[in-house]
């Protein structure tokens, strides 16, 4: 699969990436309306689960974005996550220390 610079997401990718969190938010509002609950699994199991799910989902998305956007600044070539062989920048599965640290920060 060839990497192309300046590639844009299409509506299918946006829908697929936002669907899990959107479903969780809609479920929360269907079950609890606009009531706000603290995250407390003993008192509000499902409200807490759905809130943490959405927060975690977007935290992962943020980390992925940071690793992609800041990983390109790495001075060393990326390595394939499965074999650690050096690969060209933009290769699927290619990681750098810079990108990995950015992901943790995100």
N, C-alpha and C positions, 0 to 999 in steps of 0.2 A: 504494500500500500504506500503510495507516494505522498509525501507531505507537501502541501502547497502553502506558501506564505500568504497572508491576507485572506485566508479562507474564512467564510462567515457561516454561522449556524443557520440552518433553515428552520421552518416552523415545526417540523417533525422532531428535530433534536431538542428544541426549546420545550415543546410539549412533553416529550419523554423525560427530560431532566427535571421538570417542575411538577410532574404528575404525582409522585409519591407525597411530597409535602402539601400540595394543594388538596389532595384527598384527605390527608390527616387534618388539615385546617377545616375543611368542610364537615368532616365527621365531628370535630370538636364543637363547631357551631350548631350542628344538628342535635347533638346531645346536651350541650350546656348553654347554648345561646351566647350572649355577650358577657356572661358571668366570668369574672376573673378569679382563678384559684391559684394559691401558692402551690408549688410542687411539693406534694406530700402524698406519698404512695399509700399510706395507711388510711387517710381520709378521702382522698380523691384519686383512686388508682388510675382510671381511664383518662381523666383530665391531665394528670401528671404524665402518664405515658405518652399521650398525644403531644403535649407541649415539649417534652424532652425529645421526642422523635423529630419534630420540626426543627428545633434548635440544633440537634445533632446533624440532621440532614444538611442544613445550610452551612454548618461549620465545616463539614466534609467538602461541600461545593466550594467554599471559600478557600480551604487549603489546597484544593486541586487547582483553582484559578491562580493562586499565588505561586504554586510550584511551576505552573506552565509559564506564567508571565515573567517571573524572576529567574527561573531556571535557564532561560536563554542567555542570561548574563554570565553564566559559568565560563571560566577560562579553560577548563578541562573538557574533553569530549564526553558525551553521555555514554553510559554503559547499559547494556540490555539487562533488565531486572532479573531475567531467568538464568543467563549464562555469564554475565558480567563482561561480555565482549564489548569492545568499543564499537559504537554505531554512529552514523551521521546524525546531526541535530535534527529533531523533528520526527525521529523514528518512534513508532508506537512502542511503548515499553522501555524507552530510553530514559534513564534517570541520571541526575547529577547530585553531588553533595549540596550545591547551592539550591537547587530546586527542592530537594528533600527538606533542608532546613527552612526554606520559605514555606513549605507546606505545613510544617509543625507550627511556624509562627502564625499562619493563617488560621 
